[in-house]
Every structure is written in C-alpha cells, then in structure tokens.
Amino acid sequence: MKFGIVFFPTVGPSDKSAEVYFDEALRLVDLAEELGFEHVKIVEHYFFSYGGYSPDPVTFLAAAAGRTRRVRLGTSATIPAFQHPVKLAGKLAMLDNISHGRLDAAFGRAFLPDEFKAFGIRMDESRDRFVEGVDAIKRLWTEEDVVFEGAFHRFGPVTLLPRPVQQPHPPVFVTTARSAESCAEAGRAGHHLQTVPNVMSTEELQSRLAVYRAEWAASGRSPGTEQIHFSYPCVVAEDGQEARRKGRVDDDRNSAAIRDAVASWGTTRSEAYPGYEKLVEATKTSHFESKMDQKKLLIGSPDQVRAQLEQISQWFGDDITISLGVHSGHLSYEDAAATMRLMAEQVLPKLNGGRG
C-alpha cells in the first residue's frame, strides 16, 4: 500500500475562514513532504460547506508545488463539464511544469444539481461531456495542430503550450462514486481509478474493482500496472477513545455538510444519475458506529487503525493507494498533524508485519 493525504473541506465562514483553512492545509502539505507521504490531493466543489472552499484544485496544488520537491500532486477531481477543455488542459499542463512532472490528473462528472444549474449545464449531458472533455484534454497534451469536433466543443487547429513534462501525458484518473459502468469504462480506456468506499458496501466495491481490473487487462494492458486510489476520513490518537470522540465530531459535521449539498436531489431527477434521489434519505441515516463497523473510517489508536488497514488490504488487495482525509476543517491543525505523524511513525512501519 501507498499513502497520501486528501483535502476535502467541509467548513464555511461560520466555522473557519478560508484564509485560515488554507494556511493550515499548506502547513500539512509541508508535513506530508517531511514524513514521506506519497501524494497530496484536493477536491473541486462549489457553494456549499461540502467542498465549497475548493472551487479550483489547481490553484491550491500550484501553491503546494512551490513548497515541495517530492510529493505528487493530485486533483481529486477536476470537472471537465465546468471548463473548456483548452483552458483545463492548459492549467494542468502548467501545474505539471511548475511541479517538475508531479501531477496526477483525476477527472470526475460531478453530481450536485446546484453546481450544474450554476454553470448552465444539463445533468443528462454529464457523461457525454465528461468523455468528450477528457478525450480533448488528452489530445491537447499529446498532439500538435489539434482539430477537435465534439458535441459540445469545437476548436482547432491548435497546439497547446506548455507541453506537459510527463510523457505522453500525466497519469489520468477517473473519479467515480457509485457507477459500475464508470469503472468498466475507466478500465477500457486505460485510466486509473479513484473511488470512495464510504458510499457502497464492501461487496459492491469488490465487484466494481473486479470489473475494472478485468476491463484493464482485456484492453491489452499489463495487469498490475493500473493504479487504484481509495479515500478514507482518518483520525488517529494515542488513546483510541479520544480518536473516536474526535472522529465522531468530524464525521457528524461531514455528514451534515453533504446532507445540505444533496438536498436538491429531493426535487431533481436525471437519467444520467439513476438512484441519486435516494441520497437525501441516505444522508439522514448515516451513522458513525455503523461506518466504523464496516471499516469505512480509519479512526482509533495506531494499533486499531493498523488492524483496520490490514482488513481493507484483505478485502481489496495490497496494491491499492490510500488517501487519508486528515483535515476537513472541524478538528484542529494539531489534531491533523498528530494523525499524520502517528500514521507515518507508528502505523505504516508495522503494517502487514512490518512490510508497510
């Protein structure tokens, strides 16, 4: 297993200013570099406390690039539907150059009705816009004199500058939350995979990974060369009860944030998002204890979290990468830093009998 950190702020001005949140987050980036974590990521969302402090991952990652030399920098994820592909391809290529080739480019479809409404984008178009956008960006990164004729964008001939440092292009990830077909499409296209185990059962996720890996191999790519990243909220303390107390506060706040963000699904339907109207009810019945029992949260003492990770490894394989959600903004910087230090110094060295 490899480990990094992911920032998914779930705070607003009444909780903590964006200025303070980003000061704290960038200090944690420094710590990730110091402690040897593999990557730093951040999300893209708008308007709500659910991710709304991060409307542009590239801005944050550019700041992180200037303070680090080793850690990889990941979007988690950018939304092609909300930007012109020439603009997004150029921004990401700039980041790859600023970071000397450390970009991991993850793309997602988005799923919040209010975001689509603000951008004037129909939700039923989201899958087609996603596929077209990623295709256009990859072509802009790898070809010259690109002429693109899509359903939503037409341009060319153009040659993008700057060219990415990584060749033929930065690693491309697809971020998917619930869709089995999205996992299959990612495997067929040769894209790496990011997902959130919290939104499905262990059996559902195992099934999706099996489909993804099968499609990856069937497309002629070598098995084992795919990258699979999972994100887990994480709170570690020397005292396991203290970690659970703080983790419960964090999870309750995170649940409240997503409950507000998905409320418009109560009156929204889209063929591109079957079953998403159930999110409203699902967020009302989200319980900390059941998440802990199902290993959907990494919370506890170092030994408890190590045992949780070893169970996750048995379920999904030891070749996955874990992104630790250490700072949603509700707990202190000191709590997040303690979690990272304990993970690096007491959990990972002992993982799988010392082979972590």
C-alpha positions in Angstrom: 0.0 0.0 0.0 0.9 3.6 -0.6 -0.4 6.5 1.4 -1.1 10.2 0.9 -3.5 12.9 2.1 -6.6 14.4 0.6 -8.2 17.7 1.5 -12.0 17.9 1.4 -13.0 21.0 3.4 -16.5 20.7 4.9 -16.4 24.1 6.7 -17.8 27.5 5.9 -17.3 31.1 7.1 -19.2 30.4 10.3 -16.8 27.6 11.2 -13.4 28.8 9.9 -12.3 31.4 7.4 -10.9 30.1 4.1 -7.7 32.0 4.8 -7.1 30.0 8.0 -8.2 26.7 6.4 -5.7 27.0 3.6 -2.9 28.2 5.9 -3.4 25.1 7.9 -3.7 22.8 4.9 -0.5 24.1 3.3 1.3 23.5 6.6 0.1 19.9 6.4 1.4 19.7 2.8 4.8 20.6 4.3 4.4 17.8 6.8 3.4 15.3 4.2 6.6 16.1 2.3 8.6 15.7 5.5 7.0 12.4 6.6 7.3 10.7 3.2 3.7 10.5 2.2 3.2 9.7 -1.5 0.7 12.4 -2.6 -1.4 15.4 -1.7 -4.8 15.9 -3.3 -7.7 18.3 -3.2 -11.3 18.2 -4.5 -13.4 20.6 -6.7 -16.8 21.7 -5.4 -18.8 24.9 -5.2 -21.2 26.9 -2.9 -21.7 24.6 0.0 -19.6 23.8 3.1 -19.3 20.4 1.4 -16.1 21.2 -0.5 -17.1 24.8 -1.4 -13.8 26.2 -0.2 -12.1 24.4 -3.1 -13.6 25.6 -6.4 -10.2 25.3 -8.2 -7.8 22.4 -7.2 -5.1 23.7 -9.5 -4.7 26.9 -7.5 -4.1 25.1 -4.3 -1.8 22.5 -5.9 0.3 25.2 -7.5 0.9 26.6 -4.1 1.7 23.2 -2.8 4.1 22.6 -5.7 6.1 25.7 -4.7 6.7 24.4 -1.2 7.6 20.8 -2.0 10.0 18.8 -4.2 8.9 15.2 -4.0 5.3 14.6 -3.1 2.9 14.0 -6.0 0.0 16.5 -6.5 -3.4 15.2 -7.4 -6.7 16.7 -8.5 -9.5 14.8 -6.8 -11.1 15.6 -9.1 -11.4 18.4 -11.7 -14.7 18.6 -13.6 -14.4 18.8 -17.4 -18.1 19.7 -17.8 -17.5 23.0 -16.0 -14.5 24.2 -18.0 -13.5 24.5 -21.7 -11.0 21.7 -22.4 -8.4 24.0 -23.8 -8.4 26.0 -20.6 -8.3 23.0 -18.3 -5.7 21.2 -20.3 -3.5 24.4 -20.2 -3.9 24.9 -16.5 -3.0 21.3 -15.8 0.0 21.3 -18.1 1.2 24.5 -16.3 0.9 22.7 -13.0 2.9 19.7 -14.4 5.7 22.1 -15.4 5.7 24.1 -12.1 5.9 20.8 -10.2 8.5 19.3 -12.5 6.3 16.4 -13.5 4.4 15.6 -10.3 0.8 15.9 -11.5 -1.8 13.2 -11.2 -4.8 14.4 -13.1 -8.1 13.0 -11.9 -11.4 13.9 -13.6 -15.0 13.5 -12.4 -18.5 14.0 -13.7 -19.8 15.9 -10.6 -23.2 15.0 -9.1 -24.7 18.1 -7.3 -27.7 19.6 -9.1 -26.9 23.1 -7.8 -23.5 23.1 -9.4 -24.8 22.1 -12.8 -27.5 24.7 -12.5 -25.0 27.5 -11.8 -22.9 26.5 -14.9 -26.0 26.2 -17.1 -25.1 22.6 -17.8 -27.8 19.9 -18.1 -27.1 16.9 -15.8 -28.3 14.5 -18.5 -25.3 15.6 -20.6 -22.7 15.0 -17.8 -21.4 11.6 -19.0 -21.0 12.7 -22.6 -19.4 16.0 -21.5 -17.0 14.1 -19.3 -15.9 11.6 -22.0 -15.5 14.4 -24.6 -13.6 16.6 -22.2 -11.1 14.0 -21.1 -10.6 12.9 -24.7 -10.0 16.5 -25.8 -7.5 17.2 -22.9 -5.5 14.1 -23.7 -5.3 15.0 -27.4 -4.2 18.6 -26.5 -1.5 17.1 -24.3 -0.1 14.7 -26.8 -0.8 16.1 -30.3 0.0 19.1 -32.4 -2.3 21.1 -34.6 -5.3 19.5 -32.9 -8.6 19.8 -34.7 -11.5 18.8 -32.4 -15.1 18.3 -33.4 -17.2 17.3 -30.5 -20.8 17.6 -29.5 -20.0 20.4 -27.0 -16.7 21.9 -28.1 -15.1 22.5 -31.5 -11.7 24.1 -32.0 -8.5 24.0 -33.9 -6.1 23.6 -35.4 -4.3 24.4 -32.1 -1.1 23.3 -30.4 -1.2 23.6 -26.7 1.6 25.3 -24.8 3.2 24.5 -22.5 3.5 20.8 -23.2 3.3 18.5 -20.1 6.5 17.4 -18.5 5.3 13.8 -18.1 5.1 11.9 -21.4 3.0 11.0 -23.2 0.9 12.8 -20.5 0.3 13.0 -16.8 -1.4 9.9 -15.3 -5.2 10.2 -15.8 -7.6 9.0 -13.1 -11.3 8.7 -13.3 -13.1 9.5 -10.0 -16.3 7.6 -9.6 -18.6 7.3 -6.5 -21.3 4.8 -7.4 -21.3 3.8 -11.1 -20.2 0.3 -12.1 -20.2 1.3 -15.7 -17.9 4.2 -15.0 -15.4 1.7 -13.5 -15.7 -0.5 -16.6 -15.2 2.5 -18.9 -12.2 3.6 -17.0 -10.6 0.2 -17.4 -11.3 0.0 -21.1 -9.9 3.5 -21.6 -6.7 2.8 -19.6 -7.5 5.3 -17.0 -6.5 4.8 -13.3 -9.3 4.7 -10.7 -10.3 6.8 -7.7 -13.3 6.0 -5.5 -14.7 6.5 -2.1 -15.5 3.2 -0.2 -17.9 5.1 2.1 -20.7 5.2 -0.5 -21.1 1.5 -1.2 -20.9 -1.9 0.5 -17.7 -3.9 0.6 -19.2 -6.5 -1.8 -20.3 -3.8 -4.2 -16.8 -2.3 -4.2 -15.2 -5.7 -4.7 -17.4 -6.3 -7.7 -16.6 -2.9 -9.2 -12.9 -3.5 -8.8 -13.1 -6.9 -10.4 -14.9 -5.4 -13.4 -12.3 -2.5 -13.6 -9.3 -4.9 -13.4 -10.8 -7.3 -16.0 -11.5 -4.5 -18.4 -8.0 -3.1 -17.9 -6.5 -6.5 -18.8 -8.9 -7.1 -21.6 -7.8 -3.9 -23.3 -4.3 -5.3 -23.6 -2.7 -3.6 -20.7 -0.5 -5.4 -18.2 -2.4 -6.5 -15.1 -0.9 -4.7 -12.0 0.0 -1.5 -13.9 -3.3 0.1 -13.0 -3.5 2.4 -10.0 -6.5 2.3 -7.6 -6.9 5.0 -5.0 -9.3 5.0 -2.1 -10.2 7.9 0.2 -10.9 7.5 3.9 -11.5 10.0 6.6 -8.8 9.5 9.2 -8.3 10.4 12.9 -5.5 8.8 14.9 -4.6 9.4 18.5 -2.5 7.6 21.1 -5.7 7.0 23.0 -8.3 5.2 20.9 -11.3 6.6 22.8 -10.0 10.1 22.2 -9.7 9.4 18.5 -13.2 8.0 18.3 -14.6 11.1 20.2 -12.9 13.4 17.7 -13.7 11.2 14.8 -17.4 11.2 15.7 -17.4 15.0 15.7 -15.7 15.2 12.4 -18.0 12.6 10.8 -21.1 14.3 12.2 -20.0 17.6 10.7 -19.1 16.0 7.4 -22.5 14.2 7.2 -24.3 17.5 7.9 -22.4 19.2 5.1 -23.2 16.6 2.5 -26.8 16.5 3.7 -27.2 20.2 2.8 -25.4 19.8 -0.5 -27.5 16.9 -1.8 -30.9 18.4 -0.6 -31.8 19.4 -4.2 -31.9 15.8 -5.2 -35.2 15.7 -3.4 -36.7 17.5 -6.3 -34.3 16.6 -9.1 -34.2 13.5 -11.4 -31.8 12.7 -14.1 -31.4 9.6 -16.3 -27.6 10.1 -16.1 -27.8 9.6 -12.3 -30.2 6.7 -11.6 -31.0 6.3 -7.9 -29.3 9.5 -6.8 -32.7 10.8 -5.5 -32.1 8.3 -2.6 -29.1 10.3 -1.4 -31.3 12.6 0.5 -32.7 9.8 2.7 -29.3 8.1 2.8 -27.7 11.1 4.4 -30.3 11.1 7.1 -29.5 7.6 8.2 -25.7 7.8 8.1 -24.4 6.6 11.5 -20.9 6.8 12.8 -20.9 3.4 14.6 -22.1 1.5 11.5 -19.4 3.2 9.4 -16.8 2.1 12.0 -18.1 -1.4 12.0 -17.9 -1.6 8.2 -14.3 -0.1 8.1 -15.4 3.0 6.2 -13.5 5.3 8.5 -9.9 5.0 9.7 -10.2 6.1 13.3 -8.6 4.9 16.5 -5.3 4.3 18.2 -2.3 3.4 16.0 -2.8 -0.4 16.6 -6.6 -0.1 15.9 -6.0 1.8 12.6 -3.3 -0.7 11.5 -5.8 -3.5 12.1 -8.4 -1.6 10.0 -6.0 -1.2 7.2 -5.0 -4.9 7.2 -8.7 -5.8 6.8 -9.0 -3.3 4.0 -5.9 -4.9 2.3 -7.5 -8.4 2.6 -10.7 -7.1 1.0 -9.3 -5.1 -1.9 -5.6 -6.1 -2.3 -2.4 -4.7 -1.0 -1.6 -2.8 -4.3 -4.1 0.0 -3.6 -3.2 3.5 -2.6 -5.0 5.2 0.4 -5.7 8.9 0.5 -6.2 10.0 4.1 -8.8 12.7 4.8 -7.0 14.3 7.7 -8.4 17.8 7.7 -12.0 18.7 6.8 -11.5 21.8 9.0 -13.6 20.9 12.0 -10.7 19.4 14.1 -7.6 21.5 14.8 -4.4 21.6 12.7 -2.7 20.0 15.7 -5.1 17.0 15.5 -4.4 16.6 11.8 -0.7 16.8 12.3 -0.8 14.3 15.1 -2.8 11.9 12.9 -0.2 12.2 10.1 2.8 11.7 12.5 1.2 8.7 14.1 0.4 7.1 10.8 4.0 7.7 9.5 5.7 6.6 12.7 3.6 4.0 14.3 1.0 2.6 11.8 2.7 2.2 8.4 6.0 0.7 9.7 4.1 -2.1 11.4 1.5 -2.6 8.6 1.4 -6.3 7.4 4.0 -7.4 9.8 6.4 -4.6 9.1 6.2 -4.6 5.3 4.0 -1.4 5.1 
